[in-house]
Amino acid sequence: MKNFARVVSLLFHPMLLTSYAILLMFVLPTYLSLYPYNYKKNLILVLFTATFISPLLIMLILLNIRKIKTLNLTDRKERYLPFVIGFVLYFSAYLITLNFPGGTPLYISGFVLCTTILLLVLLGLTFKFKVSVHMAGIGGFIGFFYVFFVKMNISEVLFTVYGFHFLIIHFFVLLLIISGIIASARMLLKAHNPIQIISGFFTGITIGFLSVFLY
């Protein structure tokens, strides 16, 4: 079970959620799906590098020079420097979206900005509390996509597979199930207690909902 929990924690690592969100926005039935394939590929690769590869490399450097003990950042006081670096990198990624050749859809740059703001909020909370960044990430993901669906006025049917209609309600039920699995995984690994799980989730979902003011 612990191995499964580690796989879940890796697959839904907060730094990967930005790439997942951008990929999802490009495949959902909206005008974003009409962008050329090469444009989508290049933007995803650039933002994947800026929001996952670069932070990961810096975390490995911090681990190597013993500024942090583990990549999991189990010690609250070890989180300050990685969070500051993460904020700088994500803000840089946001600036990239503003200057990307051909422009960047508002919702994609908005998601990167929301993630940047969430990192800043988590940094502030870290001075007093330890909250689950995994749960903050998935909470922000849910909150953002709720606003995204409302603003884009997307059709109730997202996809049809072998006659099965995958609806918006199915999408959010799936995300809530994933949230529960992530929460269980983090507690199974003894990375967080229930209060840290709940506070992380509601911090994230609040920031996600506030993205309504960006569009």
C-alpha positions in Angstrom: 0.0 0.0 0.0 2.8 2.4 0.7 4.3 1.8 -2.7 0.9 2.6 -4.2 0.8 5.7 -2.1 4.2 6.8 -3.4 3.1 6.3 -7.0 -0.1 8.4 -6.4 2.0 11.1 -4.7 4.3 11.1 -7.7 1.6 11.0 -10.4 -0.3 13.9 -8.8 2.7 15.9 -7.6 1.7 19.6 -7.4 4.5 20.5 -9.9 2.9 18.2 -12.5 -0.6 19.6 -12.2 0.2 22.7 -14.3 1.1 20.6 -17.3 -1.9 18.4 -16.8 -4.2 21.4 -16.7 -2.7 22.9 -19.9 -3.0 19.6 -21.7 -6.6 19.2 -20.5 -7.5 22.7 -21.7 -6.2 21.9 -25.1 -8.2 18.7 -25.5 -11.6 19.9 -24.0 -14.2 20.9 -26.5 -13.5 24.7 -26.6 -11.8 27.0 -29.0 -8.5 26.1 -27.3 -8.6 22.7 -29.0 -8.4 24.4 -32.4 -4.9 25.7 -31.9 -2.3 24.1 -34.2 -0.6 20.9 -32.9 2.9 22.4 -33.0 1.8 25.4 -31.0 0.3 23.2 -28.3 3.3 21.0 -28.2 5.8 23.9 -27.9 3.8 25.7 -25.2 3.4 22.5 -23.1 7.1 21.6 -23.4 8.2 25.1 -22.4 5.8 25.3 -19.4 6.6 21.7 -18.4 10.3 22.6 -18.3 9.6 25.9 -16.4 7.2 24.4 -13.9 8.5 20.9 -13.3 11.9 20.2 -14.7 13.5 23.4 -13.4 12.1 23.2 -9.9 13.0 19.5 -9.7 16.6 20.2 -10.7 16.9 22.9 -8.1 15.4 20.7 -5.5 18.0 18.0 -6.3 20.7 20.7 -5.9 19.3 21.7 -2.5 19.2 18.1 -1.5 22.8 17.6 -2.6 24.1 20.6 -0.7 22.0 19.5 2.3 19.8 22.6 2.4 16.9 20.1 2.6 16.9 16.5 4.0 14.4 15.0 1.6 12.5 15.9 -1.5 9.3 15.5 0.4 10.1 18.6 2.6 8.6 16.9 5.7 10.1 19.5 7.9 8.1 22.8 7.8 11.2 25.0 8.2 12.8 23.4 5.2 10.0 24.6 3.0 10.8 28.3 3.0 13.6 28.3 0.5 12.0 25.8 -2.0 8.7 27.8 -1.8 10.5 31.1 -2.6 12.4 29.4 -5.5 9.1 27.8 -6.7 7.4 31.2 -6.6 10.1 32.8 -8.6 10.1 30.0 -11.2 6.3 30.0 -11.6 6.2 33.8 -11.8 8.9 33.5 -14.5 6.7 30.9 -16.3 3.8 33.3 -16.1 6.0 36.0 -17.8 6.9 33.4 -20.5 3.2 33.0 -21.2 2.8 36.7 -21.6 5.6 36.8 -24.2 5.2 33.5 -25.9 5.4 33.7 -29.7 1.8 33.7 -31.1 0.5 34.7 -27.7 -1.0 32.5 -25.0 -4.7 31.9 -24.3 -5.8 33.9 -21.2 -7.0 30.8 -19.4 -3.6 29.1 -19.6 -1.7 32.2 -18.5 -4.3 32.6 -15.8 -3.8 29.1 -14.5 -0.1 29.7 -14.2 -0.8 32.9 -12.4 -3.2 31.2 -10.0 -0.6 28.6 -9.2 2.0 31.3 -8.6 -0.4 33.1 -6.2 -1.1 29.8 -4.5 2.6 29.2 -3.9 2.8 32.7 -2.4 -0.1 32.0 0.0 1.4 28.6 0.9 4.7 30.3 1.6 3.0 32.7 4.0 1.1 29.9 5.7 4.3 27.9 6.1 5.7 30.4 8.6 2.9 29.2 11.1 1.5 26.0 9.7 2.3 23.0 7.6 -0.3 22.3 5.0 -0.5 19.6 2.3 0.8 21.0 -0.9 -0.5 18.0 -2.8 -4.0 18.8 -1.6 -3.6 22.5 -2.2 -2.6 21.6 -5.8 -5.6 19.4 -6.5 -7.9 21.8 -4.7 -6.7 24.7 -6.9 -7.1 22.4 -9.9 -10.8 21.7 -9.1 -11.6 25.4 -8.3 -9.9 26.6 -11.4 -11.7 24.2 -13.7 -15.1 25.0 -12.1 -14.5 28.6 -13.1 -13.2 27.5 -16.5 -16.4 25.5 -17.3 -18.7 28.3 -16.1 -16.8 31.0 -18.1 -16.4 29.0 -21.3 -20.1 27.8 -21.2 -19.0 24.3 -22.3 -21.5 21.7 -23.4 -22.6 19.3 -20.7 -21.1 16.4 -22.7 -17.3 16.6 -22.7 -16.6 13.4 -24.6 -18.4 10.4 -26.0 -16.6 7.1 -25.9 -18.2 3.9 -27.2 -21.6 5.5 -26.7 -20.9 6.6 -23.1 -21.3 10.3 -22.6 -18.7 11.7 -20.2 -20.4 14.7 -18.6 -19.0 17.7 -16.7 -20.5 16.1 -13.5 -18.5 13.0 -14.2 -15.3 15.1 -14.5 -15.7 16.7 -11.1 -16.7 13.4 -9.4 -13.6 11.9 -10.9 -11.5 14.8 -9.5 -13.1 14.4 -6.1 -12.3 10.7 -6.1 -8.7 11.5 -7.1 -8.5 14.0 -4.3 -9.6 11.4 -1.8 -7.0 9.0 -3.1 -4.3 11.6 -2.8 -5.4 12.5 0.7 -5.3 8.8 1.7 -1.9 8.4 0.2 -0.4 11.4 2.0 -1.8 10.2 5.3 -0.7 6.6 4.7 2.9 7.9 4.1 2.5 9.9 7.4 3.3 13.0 5.4 0.3 14.9 6.8 -2.4 14.7 9.4 -6.1 15.3 8.6 -6.0 19.0 9.5 -3.1 19.6 7.2 -4.9 17.7 4.4 -8.2 19.6 4.8 -6.5 23.0 5.2 -4.4 22.4 2.1 -7.4 21.4 0.0 -9.5 24.4 1.0 -6.7 26.8 0.6 -6.2 25.5 -3.0 -9.9 25.4 -3.9 -10.3 29.0 -2.6 -7.5 30.3 -4.8 -8.9 28.3 -7.7 -12.4 29.9 -7.3 -10.8 33.4 -7.1 -9.5 32.9 -10.6 -13.0 34.1 -11.6 -11.6 37.7 -11.2 -8.9 37.1 -13.9 -11.3 36.7 -16.8 
